[in-house]
Amino acid sequence: MGLAVAPETLDRADASSKLPRLGGMARADGVVIVSERFWAFAGSDGSLREGGMPAAPAFLRRLPLVRGLVRLGASLSPIFRRTGISRSRERWFLAFAVLAPLSLVFIPHAFRLPIGIAVTLGLIGWLLRGRTLYLHGAEHRAIAAAEQRNLRATWSGDVRPSRFSPRCGTNFAGLLLPVAMLGQRFWPLETAAFTPLVVTVLSLAVTMELWQFVQASSRRGVRALLLPGLALQRLTTREPTLDETRVALRAVASVLEREGAIP
């Protein structure tokens, strides 16, 4: 499943003193790996596509609440950009799935629940199609291999880093749910037609701030906030095969090479 990465490339990455922080996402047909500047999509068919990440103005990246929304939007760039990995029909579907909940405030109350359920089921169906759950585990394993400097050993199958990741979007979702519920419950202003939209956007922004704080903390009490998301990953990931892990490792190697992280 896929082309090989030169062993010396992985060896040089393992020997590097500093590698960029990586993230990613799984699809039914491959794995996307991203850094702050680049992304790469390695397909299960051996294909490899590469691109650059958008660069937001520096002041937006420093502005509380806004910086989280900027980062969240950038993480979706490989999917929504024309030069990204998705076909036009898929981009339209995902755009609808993302915007539909925000537009429910303009729909009569009687139709909100069935529309919300339909959109949710459609998005879950899209997320769970094919080998997505297995490649999701492979994505986590490949990123962990880079962080632990075990890329070569992971490629050969000698070690198997965890398929669970504290930085997974599932953890973000686990934090977002209670934040959104609290926002709706304790909204201080008079309720208006646009209130659900404002609460949703603010919940996303606050959750991103909380998520980044938790990621940066080493305190056990703070890190415990990730436990619900880690538990959910038992549903959103499956144990990948070695070939599927290698798909993700090819994307990792591509990003690291273009970052100049591999001497």
Backbone as JSON, one array per atom type, in Angstrom:
{
  "sequence": "MGLAVAPETLDRADASSKLPRLGGMARADGVVIVSERFWAFAGSDGSLREGGMPAAPAFLRRLPLVRGLVRLGASLSPIFRRTGISRSRERWFLAFAVLAPLSLVFIPHAFRLPIGIAVTLGLIGWLLRGRTLYLHGAEHRAIAAAEQRNLRATWSGDVRPSRFSPRCGTNFAGLLLPVAMLGQRFWPLETAAFTPLVVTVLSLAVTMELWQFVQASSRRGVRALLLPGLALQRLTTREPTLDETRVALRAVASVLEREGAIP",
  "N": [[0.85, -1.19, 0.0], [1.2, 1.76, -1.16], [4.12, 3.84, -1.77], [7.58, 3.48, -0.85], [9.44, 5.16, 1.74], [12.63, 6.61, 1.72], [14.96, 4.97, 3.76], [17.1, 6.39, 4.91], [16.11, 8.95, 5.03], [14.2, 8.87, 7.08], [15.91, 8.16, 9.14], [17.49, 10.48, 9.35], [15.58, 12.3, 10.16], [14.89, 11.23, 12.63], [17.24, 11.76, 13.95], [17.26, 14.45, 14.16], [17.4, 17.43, 16.08], [15.32, 19.15, 16.48], [12.03, 19.21, 15.52], [9.23, 20.33, 13.56], [5.98, 21.14, 14.96], [3.38, 18.89, 14.43], [0.23, 18.18, 12.9], [-2.87, 16.67, 11.86], [-5.21, 14.87, 9.72], [-7.51, 12.26, 9.01], [-8.64, 10.52, 6.13], [-10.9, 8.64, 4.02], [-9.35, 7.58, 2.05], [-6.7, 8.05, 2.59], [-4.13, 9.96, 4.34], [-3.77, 13.14, 5.81], [-1.16, 15.27, 6.69], [-0.07, 18.05, 8.55], [1.91, 21.0, 9.04], [2.81, 24.15, 10.46], [3.34, 25.55, 8.16], [3.15, 23.89, 5.88], [1.4, 21.25, 4.08], [0.7, 17.78, 3.49], [-0.7, 15.19, 1.59], [-0.96, 11.82, 1.73], [-1.9, 9.18, -0.2], [-3.7, 6.08, 0.0], [-3.32, 4.68, -2.27], [-0.76, 5.12, -3.06], [-0.26, 7.64, -3.99], [0.84, 11.1, -3.7], [0.23, 14.25, -2.54], [0.94, 17.72, -2.27], [1.07, 20.86, -0.5], [0.77, 24.36, 0.52], [0.19, 25.94, 3.7], [-2.21, 28.42, 4.73], [-1.21, 31.76, 5.62], [-1.97, 33.65, 8.25], [-2.45, 37.11, 9.21], [-0.04, 38.47, 11.49], [-0.96, 39.83, 13.78], [-3.51, 38.83, 14.16], [-2.98, 36.23, 14.88], [-2.13, 36.57, 17.42], [-4.19, 37.63, 18.86], [-6.39, 37.2, 21.48], [-9.01, 34.71, 21.59], [-9.77, 35.3, 18.86], [-7.48, 34.27, 17.63], [-7.71, 31.54, 18.04], [-9.89, 30.83, 16.43], [-8.82, 31.47, 13.97], [-6.76, 29.64, 13.79], [-8.25, 27.28, 13.81], [-9.67, 27.55, 11.42], [-7.52, 27.5, 9.61], [-6.67, 24.88, 9.89], [-8.48, 23.48, 8.42], [-7.91, 24.12, 5.88], [-6.54, 22.42, 3.88], [-8.68, 20.88, 3.0], [-10.75, 22.6, 2.1], [-9.68, 24.41, 0.27], [-9.29, 25.23, -3.18], [-7.09, 24.12, -4.42], [-6.63, 22.01, -2.8], [-7.23, 18.81, -1.27], [-9.73, 17.85, -1.7], [-12.53, 17.04, -3.78], [-14.73, 19.07, -5.82], [-17.5, 18.58, -5.3], [-17.39, 17.36, -2.8], [-16.29, 19.41, -1.26], [-18.4, 21.26, -1.3], [-20.34, 19.82, 0.07], [-19.16, 19.54, 2.63], [-18.88, 22.22, 3.33], [-21.56, 22.91, 3.52], [-22.28, 21.23, 5.67], [-20.81, 22.36, 7.73], [-21.75, 25.0, 7.84], [-24.49, 24.76, 8.06], [-25.5, 24.22, 10.78], [-25.06, 26.77, 11.86], [-26.79, 28.31, 10.42], [-29.26, 27.56, 11.26], [-30.58, 29.25, 12.94], [-32.09, 30.91, 11.43], [-34.15, 29.45, 10.53], [-37.47, 28.16, 10.79], [-38.54, 27.1, 14.04], [-39.68, 24.52, 14.27], [-38.47, 23.03, 12.29], [-35.83, 22.84, 12.9], [-34.7, 20.76, 14.54], [-35.07, 18.25, 13.0], [-33.55, 18.93, 10.73], [-31.06, 19.44, 11.85], [-30.45, 16.87, 12.88], [-30.34, 15.39, 10.5], [-28.17, 16.59, 9.16], [-26.12, 16.04, 10.97], [-26.06, 13.21, 10.97], [-25.38, 12.8, 8.3], [-22.81, 13.93, 8.23], [-21.47, 12.28, 10.06], [-21.64, 9.86, 8.69], [-20.02, 10.49, 6.51], [-17.57, 10.84, 7.81], [-17.05, 8.28, 8.78], [-16.69, 6.6, 6.66], [-15.29, 4.02, 4.55], [-11.87, 3.25, 5.21], [-11.4, 5.1, 7.19], [-11.35, 5.29, 10.07], [-9.28, 3.55, 10.75], [-7.13, 4.72, 9.42], [-7.12, 7.06, 10.78], [-6.13, 6.26, 13.26], [-3.6, 5.56, 12.29], [-2.6, 8.04, 11.52], [-2.29, 9.34, 14.02], [-0.37, 7.63, 15.12], [1.83, 7.98, 13.41], [2.49, 10.69, 13.8], [3.12, 10.64, 16.51], [5.35, 9.0, 16.34], [7.16, 10.69, 15.06], [7.46, 12.66, 17.04], [8.58, 11.18, 19.07], [10.91, 10.42, 17.93], [11.03, 8.0, 16.53], [10.66, 7.22, 13.93], [11.88, 5.59, 11.91], [11.91, 3.05, 13.17], [9.2, 2.73, 13.53], [8.3, 2.62, 10.9], [9.4, 0.19, 10.09], [8.02, -1.48, 11.71], [8.95, -2.25, 14.16], [8.45, -0.83, 16.46], [5.46, 0.45, 17.96], [3.99, 3.26, 18.27], [1.5, 4.96, 20.27], [-1.92, 4.87, 19.21], [-3.59, 6.77, 20.09], [-4.11, 10.2, 20.7], [-3.3, 13.18, 22.44], [-3.73, 15.6, 21.19], [-5.72, 15.34, 19.37], [-8.57, 16.1, 17.29], [-10.85, 15.01, 18.34], [-10.55, 15.28, 21.08], [-10.82, 18.01, 21.25], [-13.5, 18.26, 20.54], [-14.59, 16.96, 22.74], [-14.13, 18.84, 24.72], [-15.51, 21.01, 23.7], [-18.28, 20.45, 23.81], [-19.24, 20.62, 26.62], [-18.53, 23.32, 27.07], [-20.09, 24.71, 25.16], [-22.65, 24.02, 26.08], [-22.67, 25.25, 28.61], [-22.38, 27.88, 27.77], [-24.81, 28.35, 26.44], [-26.54, 27.98, 28.57], [-25.89, 29.95, 30.46], [-25.92, 32.39, 29.13], [-25.6, 35.85, 29.17], [-27.04, 37.97, 28.06], [-30.09, 39.34, 26.66], [-32.09, 37.01, 24.96], [-31.94, 36.63, 21.48], [-32.67, 36.39, 17.93], [-30.22, 35.87, 16.73], [-28.69, 34.84, 18.75], [-28.03, 31.98, 19.19], [-26.14, 31.65, 17.12], [-24.09, 33.44, 17.83], [-23.35, 32.38, 20.32], [-22.41, 29.88, 19.53], [-20.13, 30.52, 17.94], [-18.57, 31.9, 19.85], [-18.26, 29.83, 21.69], [-16.66, 28.04, 20.24], [-14.36, 29.64, 19.99], [-13.61, 30.07, 22.69], [-13.21, 27.44, 23.51], [-11.03, 26.71, 21.92], [-9.06, 28.33, 23.06], [-8.99, 27.25, 25.64], [-8.27, 24.62, 25.0], [-5.69, 24.94, 23.89], [-4.4, 25.92, 26.14], [-4.56, 23.7, 27.86], [-3.05, 21.88, 26.37], [-0.54, 23.0, 26.61], [0.05, 22.73, 29.25], [1.54, 20.96, 31.98], [0.44, 19.96, 34.22], [-1.25, 17.52, 36.07], [-3.93, 17.7, 36.89], [-4.96, 19.58, 35.12], [-4.46, 18.38, 32.65], [-6.18, 16.3, 32.86], [-8.54, 17.11, 31.77], [-8.51, 16.26, 29.21], [-9.24, 13.64, 29.2], [-11.97, 12.76, 28.6], [-12.02, 13.13, 25.79], [-9.92, 11.46, 24.98], [-11.01, 9.03, 25.7], [-13.12, 8.93, 23.9], [-11.72, 8.5, 21.59], [-11.41, 5.81, 21.4], [-13.56, 5.07, 20.01], [-13.36, 6.56, 17.68], [-11.02, 5.84, 16.44], [-9.21, 3.07, 15.02], [-7.13, 0.15, 15.32], [-4.44, 0.47, 13.24], [-3.14, -1.11, 10.24], [0.24, -2.1, 9.39], [0.87, -1.21, 6.83], [-0.98, 0.87, 6.54], [-0.07, 2.61, 8.51], [2.34, 3.28, 7.34], [1.46, 4.78, 5.18], [0.66, 7.16, 6.46], [3.15, 7.87, 7.48], [4.57, 8.51, 5.19], [3.4, 10.94, 4.47], [4.15, 12.45, 6.7], [6.97, 12.48, 6.37], [7.16, 13.93, 3.98], [6.24, 16.51, 4.73], [8.12, 17.18, 6.71], [10.49, 17.24, 5.24], [10.04, 19.44, 3.5], [9.82, 21.43, 5.35], [12.42, 21.74, 5.99], [13.44, 20.35, 8.06], [14.78, 18.03, 8.02], [18.0, 17.26, 7.93]],
  "CA": [[0.0, 0.0, 0.0], [1.96, 3.0, -1.21], [5.54, 3.8, -2.07], [8.44, 3.49, 0.33], [10.25, 6.33, 2.08], [14.03, 6.22, 1.86], [15.29, 4.78, 5.18], [17.99, 7.44, 5.42], [15.29, 10.13, 5.33], [13.65, 8.67, 8.41], [17.02, 8.19, 10.08], [17.9, 11.87, 9.56], [14.53, 12.94, 10.96], [15.03, 10.74, 14.01], [18.44, 12.36, 14.54], [17.09, 15.9, 14.23], [17.2, 17.93, 17.44], [14.08, 19.92, 16.56], [11.09, 19.01, 14.42], [8.04, 21.19, 13.72], [4.79, 20.51, 15.51], [2.57, 18.34, 13.35], [-1.16, 17.78, 13.12], [-3.32, 15.93, 10.69], [-6.57, 14.36, 9.65], [-7.63, 11.03, 8.22], [-9.7, 10.4, 5.14], [-11.15, 7.25, 3.65], [-8.36, 7.13, 1.07], [-5.34, 8.48, 2.9], [-3.87, 10.75, 5.55], [-3.21, 14.49, 5.67], [-0.3, 15.75, 7.78], [0.16, 19.48, 8.38], [2.7, 21.8, 9.96], [2.33, 25.54, 10.4], [3.56, 26.12, 6.83], [2.94, 22.97, 4.77], [0.6, 20.05, 4.27], [0.91, 16.7, 2.53], [-1.69, 14.11, 1.62], [-0.48, 10.53, 1.21], [-3.02, 8.32, -0.5], [-3.51, 4.64, 0.16], [-2.94, 4.15, -3.59], [0.63, 5.48, -3.33], [-0.16, 9.03, -4.45], [1.28, 12.08, -2.72], [-0.08, 15.63, -2.92], [1.56, 18.64, -1.32], [0.63, 22.23, -0.61], [1.15, 25.27, 1.59], [-0.85, 26.38, 4.6], [-2.4, 29.88, 4.69], [-0.53, 32.52, 6.67], [-2.81, 34.73, 8.75], [-1.67, 38.25, 9.74], [0.56, 38.18, 12.8], [-1.75, 40.36, 14.89], [-4.64, 37.93, 14.39], [-2.48, 35.04, 15.56], [-1.86, 36.92, 18.81], [-5.39, 38.2, 19.46], [-7.17, 36.16, 22.18], [-10.27, 34.25, 20.99], [-9.67, 35.32, 17.39], [-6.39, 33.4, 17.2], [-8.19, 30.16, 18.01], [-10.72, 30.66, 15.23], [-7.9, 31.5, 12.82], [-6.07, 28.34, 13.76], [-9.23, 26.28, 13.44], [-9.91, 27.69, 9.99], [-6.34, 27.07, 8.87], [-6.57, 23.42, 9.92], [-9.4, 22.94, 7.4], [-7.48, 24.62, 4.57], [-6.3, 21.4, 2.84], [-9.94, 20.34, 2.51], [-11.63, 23.57, 1.47], [-9.05, 25.18, -0.8], [-9.43, 24.64, -4.52], [-5.89, 23.35, -4.71], [-6.48, 21.04, -1.73], [-7.35, 17.38, -1.51], [-11.13, 17.45, -1.89], [-13.2, 17.39, -5.03], [-15.68, 20.17, -5.69], [-18.74, 18.12, -4.67], [-17.12, 17.11, -1.39], [-16.12, 20.71, -0.6], [-19.73, 21.84, -1.12], [-21.02, 19.07, 1.13], [-18.56, 19.89, 3.92], [-19.24, 23.6, 3.63], [-22.95, 22.87, 3.99], [-22.33, 20.59, 6.99], [-20.25, 23.29, 8.71], [-22.55, 26.22, 7.94], [-25.9, 24.47, 8.33], [-25.88, 24.48, 12.17], [-25.06, 28.2, 12.13], [-27.92, 28.94, 9.74], [-30.53, 27.09, 11.83], [-31.26, 30.35, 13.65], [-32.97, 31.58, 10.49], [-35.14, 28.46, 10.1], [-38.53, 27.97, 11.79], [-38.14, 26.21, 15.13], [-40.16, 23.15, 14.06], [-37.62, 22.32, 11.33], [-34.42, 22.86, 13.32], [-34.26, 19.46, 15.03], [-34.85, 17.25, 11.93], [-32.44, 19.34, 9.86], [-29.84, 19.21, 12.61], [-30.2, 15.43, 12.93], [-29.96, 14.94, 9.16], [-26.82, 17.07, 8.88], [-25.21, 15.3, 11.85], [-25.93, 11.84, 10.46], [-24.63, 12.85, 7.05], [-21.4, 14.19, 8.53], [-20.93, 11.07, 10.68], [-21.47, 8.9, 7.61], [-18.84, 10.89, 5.73], [-16.38, 10.62, 8.62], [-16.83, 6.87, 9.08], [-16.66, 5.79, 5.44], [-14.04, 3.36, 4.18], [-10.88, 2.91, 6.24], [-11.08, 6.35, 7.88], [-11.02, 5.09, 11.48], [-7.97, 2.91, 10.82], [-6.14, 5.71, 9.01], [-7.07, 8.01, 11.89], [-5.14, 5.7, 14.18], [-2.29, 5.64, 11.64], [-2.17, 9.44, 11.61], [-1.8, 9.56, 15.38], [0.85, 6.84, 15.33], [2.94, 8.57, 12.66], [2.88, 11.93, 14.47], [3.8, 10.23, 17.75], [6.67, 8.48, 15.95], [8.02, 11.85, 14.82], [7.73, 13.31, 18.33], [9.42, 10.29, 19.88], [12.07, 10.09, 17.1], [10.96, 6.56, 16.25], [10.09, 7.09, 12.59], [12.44, 4.42, 11.2], [11.44, 1.84, 13.84], [7.76, 2.6, 13.28], [8.16, 2.19, 9.51], [9.73, -1.24, 10.0], [7.11, -2.24, 12.56], [9.61, -2.68, 15.39], [7.74, -0.17, 17.56], [4.11, 0.91, 17.6], [3.52, 4.34, 19.13], [0.07, 4.92, 20.55], [-2.86, 5.4, 18.21], [-4.36, 7.79, 20.78], [-3.36, 11.45, 20.71], [-3.9, 14.26, 23.24], [-4.03, 16.77, 20.35], [-6.73, 14.96, 18.38], [-9.78, 16.9, 17.26], [-11.84, 14.39, 19.22], [-10.38, 15.92, 22.38], [-11.42, 19.34, 21.12], [-14.95, 18.06, 20.6], [-14.92, 16.62, 24.11], [-14.14, 20.09, 25.49], [-16.48, 21.94, 23.12], [-19.65, 20.15, 24.21], [-19.63, 21.29, 27.88], [-18.41, 24.77, 26.93], [-21.27, 25.18, 24.44], [-23.81, 23.87, 26.96], [-22.58, 26.31, 29.61], [-22.64, 29.15, 27.1], [-26.25, 28.47, 26.21], [-27.26, 28.04, 29.85], [-25.6, 31.16, 31.23], [-25.8, 33.56, 28.26], [-26.06, 36.94, 30.04], [-27.84, 38.98, 27.38], [-31.43, 38.94, 26.26], [-32.06, 36.1, 23.82], [-32.41, 37.16, 20.2], [-32.61, 35.4, 16.85], [-28.84, 35.55, 16.41], [-27.98, 34.37, 19.94], [-27.36, 30.68, 19.0], [-24.97, 31.81, 16.26], [-23.04, 34.09, 18.62], [-22.91, 31.43, 21.34], [-21.63, 28.84, 18.86], [-18.82, 31.07, 17.57], [-17.83, 32.14, 21.09], [-17.9, 28.53, 22.27], [-15.5, 27.55, 19.48], [-13.19, 30.46, 20.32], [-13.22, 29.8, 24.08], [-12.7, 26.07, 23.59], [-9.68, 26.7, 21.36], [-8.16, 28.9, 24.08], [-8.87, 26.24, 26.69], [-7.55, 23.47, 24.45], [-4.27, 25.27, 23.78], [-3.89, 26.0, 27.5], [-4.4, 22.34, 28.35], [-1.93, 21.27, 25.65], [0.73, 23.57, 27.07], [0.22, 22.48, 30.68], [2.04, 19.64, 32.41], [-0.23, 19.61, 35.46], [-2.15, 16.38, 35.89], [-5.31, 18.14, 37.03], [-5.36, 20.25, 33.88], [-4.44, 17.38, 31.58], [-7.34, 15.4, 33.04], [-9.63, 17.59, 30.91], [-8.41, 15.54, 27.94], [-9.65, 12.24, 29.36], [-13.17, 12.4, 27.81], [-11.68, 13.02, 24.37], [-9.11, 10.25, 24.79], [-11.94, 7.9, 25.76], [-13.87, 8.91, 22.64], [-10.86, 8.0, 20.51], [-11.61, 4.36, 21.27], [-14.62, 4.93, 19.0], [-13.03, 7.27, 16.45], [-9.84, 5.24, 15.82], [-9.04, 1.63, 15.06], [-5.73, -0.23, 15.21], [-4.09, 0.42, 11.81], [-2.15, -2.06, 9.76], [1.55, -1.49, 9.15], [0.79, -0.48, 5.56], [-1.71, 2.12, 6.77], [0.84, 3.47, 9.23], [3.33, 3.78, 6.38], [0.81, 5.84, 4.42], [0.78, 8.37, 7.26], [4.57, 8.22, 7.61], [4.99, 9.17, 3.95], [2.96, 12.33, 4.57], [5.02, 13.08, 7.69], [8.28, 12.69, 5.76], [7.03, 15.01, 3.0], [6.15, 17.8, 5.43], [9.39, 17.45, 7.39], [11.49, 17.61, 4.23], [9.8, 20.8, 3.01], [10.09, 22.34, 6.47], [13.85, 21.82, 6.19], [13.73, 19.76, 9.36], [15.6, 16.83, 7.83], [19.28, 17.73, 7.4]],
  "C": [[0.89, 1.24, 0.0], [3.44, 2.77, -1.46], [6.35, 3.92, -0.79], [9.08, 4.86, 0.51], [11.67, 5.85, 2.26], [14.39, 6.1, 3.34], [16.16, 5.89, 5.74], [17.24, 8.73, 5.72], [14.72, 10.03, 6.74], [14.75, 8.71, 9.47], [17.44, 9.63, 10.39], [16.85, 12.61, 10.39], [14.62, 12.51, 12.41], [16.22, 11.38, 14.71], [18.31, 13.87, 14.71], [16.79, 16.33, 15.67], [15.87, 18.66, 17.59], [13.24, 19.68, 15.32], [9.88, 19.9, 14.64], [6.88, 20.42, 14.33], [3.88, 20.1, 14.38], [1.14, 18.08, 13.82], [-1.61, 17.0, 11.91], [-4.78, 15.58, 10.74], [-6.57, 13.13, 8.76], [-8.8, 11.14, 7.26], [-9.87, 8.94, 4.78], [-10.05, 6.69, 2.76], [-6.95, 7.57, 1.38], [-5.28, 9.33, 4.16], [-3.28, 12.1, 5.16], [-2.36, 14.78, 6.9], [0.01, 17.22, 7.51], [1.15, 19.98, 9.42], [2.15, 23.22, 9.87], [2.4, 26.08, 8.98], [3.16, 25.21, 5.67], [1.96, 21.86, 5.13], [0.97, 19.04, 3.21], [-0.19, 15.67, 2.71], [-1.1, 12.89, 0.96], [-1.68, 9.62, 1.02], [-2.69, 6.86, -0.3], [-3.1, 3.98, -1.16], [-1.51, 4.49, -3.97], [0.81, 6.91, -3.79], [0.31, 9.93, -3.32], [0.99, 13.48, -3.28], [0.43, 16.57, -1.84], [1.04, 20.06, -1.55], [1.09, 23.06, 0.57], [-0.05, 25.66, 2.43], [-1.0, 27.9, 4.52], [-1.7, 30.55, 5.85], [-1.42, 33.7, 7.06], [-1.93, 35.88, 9.23], [-1.22, 37.99, 11.17], [-0.31, 38.67, 13.95], [-2.97, 39.49, 15.18], [-4.2, 36.67, 15.13], [-2.16, 35.3, 17.03], [-3.1, 37.39, 19.56], [-6.19, 37.11, 20.16], [-8.53, 35.95, 21.55], [-10.19, 34.2, 19.48], [-8.61, 34.34, 16.91], [-6.82, 31.94, 17.14], [-9.03, 29.88, 16.79], [-9.86, 30.65, 13.97], [-7.21, 30.15, 12.67], [-7.02, 27.22, 13.33], [-9.52, 26.33, 11.95], [-8.74, 27.2, 9.16], [-6.24, 25.55, 8.81], [-7.45, 22.76, 8.86], [-8.97, 23.33, 5.99], [-7.23, 23.52, 3.53], [-7.58, 20.8, 2.27], [-10.7, 21.34, 1.66], [-10.99, 24.37, 0.34], [-9.19, 24.45, -2.14], [-8.27, 23.74, -4.88], [-5.63, 22.28, -3.65], [-6.77, 19.62, -2.19], [-8.77, 16.94, -1.85], [-11.64, 17.85, -3.26], [-14.27, 18.43, -4.75], [-16.95, 19.74, -4.95], [-18.55, 17.9, -3.17], [-16.95, 18.43, -0.64], [-17.47, 21.36, -0.34], [-20.48, 21.14, 0.02], [-20.48, 19.46, 2.5], [-18.88, 21.33, 4.31], [-20.67, 23.68, 4.15], [-23.04, 22.31, 5.41], [-21.81, 21.53, 8.07], [-21.17, 24.48, 8.93], [-24.0, 25.96, 8.32], [-26.28, 24.71, 9.79], [-25.94, 25.97, 12.5], [-26.27, 28.88, 11.51], [-29.27, 28.5, 10.3], [-31.29, 28.19, 12.54], [-32.25, 31.06, 12.74], [-34.09, 30.67, 10.0], [-36.2, 28.33, 11.18], [-38.17, 26.89, 12.79], [-38.53, 24.75, 14.88], [-39.26, 22.34, 13.14], [-36.17, 22.18, 11.81], [-33.93, 21.47, 13.73], [-34.07, 18.45, 13.9], [-33.71, 17.62, 10.99], [-31.11, 19.1, 10.56], [-29.46, 17.74, 12.68], [-29.71, 14.92, 11.57], [-28.53, 15.35, 8.83], [-25.8, 16.28, 9.7], [-24.98, 13.88, 11.34], [-25.14, 11.8, 9.16], [-23.15, 13.06, 7.27], [-20.75, 12.97, 9.16], [-20.69, 9.99, 9.61], [-20.24, 9.2, 6.77], [-17.56, 10.57, 6.5], [-16.03, 9.15, 8.77], [-16.68, 6.01, 7.83], [-15.28, 5.15, 5.24], [-13.16, 3.0, 5.37], [-10.51, 4.13, 7.09], [-10.63, 6.12, 9.32], [-9.64, 4.46, 11.64], [-6.86, 3.9, 10.44], [-6.05, 6.84, 10.03], [-6.07, 7.54, 12.95], [-3.73, 5.77, 13.61], [-1.73, 7.05, 11.7], [-1.59, 9.74, 12.98], [-0.47, 8.85, 15.6], [2.05, 7.47, 14.62], [3.42, 9.87, 13.31], [3.61, 11.62, 15.77], [5.19, 9.7, 17.44], [7.64, 9.61, 15.69], [8.41, 12.5, 16.15], [8.66, 12.48, 19.19], [10.72, 9.91, 19.17], [12.16, 8.59, 16.86], [10.42, 6.3, 14.84], [10.58, 5.82, 11.88], [11.91, 3.13, 11.83], [9.94, 1.63, 13.64], [7.5, 2.13, 11.86], [8.41, 0.68, 9.39], [8.8, -2.11, 10.84], [7.72, -2.71, 13.85], [8.99, -2.04, 16.63], [6.39, 0.29, 17.05], [3.68, 2.0, 18.58], [2.0, 4.31, 19.25], [-0.77, 5.47, 19.4], [-3.75, 6.48, 18.82], [-3.5, 9.05, 20.93], [-4.05, 12.5, 21.57], [-4.27, 15.48, 22.42], [-5.1, 16.47, 19.3], [-7.94, 15.89, 18.44], [-10.9, 16.31, 18.09], [-11.76, 14.98, 20.62], [-10.98, 17.31, 22.38], [-12.93, 19.25, 21.21], [-15.41, 17.74, 22.01], [-14.95, 17.83, 25.03], [-15.24, 21.03, 25.01], [-17.89, 21.71, 23.65], [-20.02, 20.81, 25.54], [-19.52, 22.8, 27.8], [-19.63, 25.36, 26.24], [-22.52, 25.1, 25.32], [-23.83, 24.95, 28.04], [-22.87, 27.67, 29.0], [-24.12, 29.38, 26.86], [-27.01, 28.65, 27.52], [-27.09, 29.38, 30.55], [-25.37, 32.39, 30.35], [-26.4, 34.77, 28.97], [-27.01, 37.94, 29.38], [-29.22, 38.44, 27.02], [-31.36, 38.1, 24.98], [-32.66, 36.75, 22.58], [-32.24, 36.09, 19.14], [-31.18, 34.96, 16.57], [-28.06, 34.96, 17.58], [-27.33, 33.0, 19.74], [-26.11, 30.77, 18.14], [-23.81, 32.41, 17.04], [-22.48, 33.12, 19.66], [-22.04, 30.34, 20.72], [-20.23, 29.33, 18.53], [-17.97, 31.32, 18.81], [-17.4, 30.84, 21.76], [-16.69, 27.94, 21.56], [-14.24, 28.31, 19.88], [-12.69, 30.16, 21.74], [-12.63, 28.4, 24.21], [-11.3, 25.98, 23.01], [-8.67, 27.27, 22.35], [-7.92, 27.88, 25.19], [-8.03, 25.06, 26.23], [-6.05, 23.75, 24.38], [-3.63, 25.41, 25.17], [-3.62, 24.61, 28.07], [-3.21, 21.66, 27.68], [-0.59, 21.73, 26.19], [1.02, 23.25, 28.53], [0.75, 21.07, 30.93], [1.38, 19.18, 33.7], [-1.27, 18.51, 35.22], [-3.62, 16.8, 35.97], [-5.83, 18.81, 35.79], [-5.44, 19.25, 32.74], [-5.61, 16.41, 31.67], [-8.53, 15.84, 32.2], [-9.63, 16.89, 29.56], [-8.98, 14.13, 28.01], [-10.93, 11.9, 28.59], [-12.87, 12.24, 26.33], [-10.85, 11.78, 24.08], [-9.99, 9.01, 24.83], [-12.73, 7.79, 24.46], [-13.04, 8.36, 21.49], [-10.91, 6.48, 20.39], [-12.72, 4.06, 20.26], [-14.2, 5.52, 17.66], [-11.73, 6.78, 15.8], [-9.93, 3.72, 15.91], [-7.55, 1.33, 14.88], [-5.35, -0.37, 13.73], [-3.14, -0.72, 11.49], [-0.82, -1.34, 9.57], [1.53, -0.69, 7.85], [0.07, 0.86, 5.74], [-0.86, 3.11, 7.56], [1.88, 4.06, 8.3], [2.75, 4.86, 5.48], [0.96, 7.16, 5.17], [2.23, 8.82, 7.38], [5.09, 8.89, 6.34], [4.59, 10.64, 3.97], [3.82, 13.09, 5.58], [6.37, 13.42, 7.08], [8.24, 13.84, 4.76], [7.03, 16.37, 3.67], [7.49, 18.14, 6.09], [10.48, 17.86, 6.4], [11.3, 19.04, 3.76], [9.97, 21.84, 4.11], [11.59, 22.54, 6.67], [14.3, 21.22, 7.5], [14.6, 18.53, 9.25], [16.91, 17.25, 7.2], [19.82, 16.81, 6.32]]
}
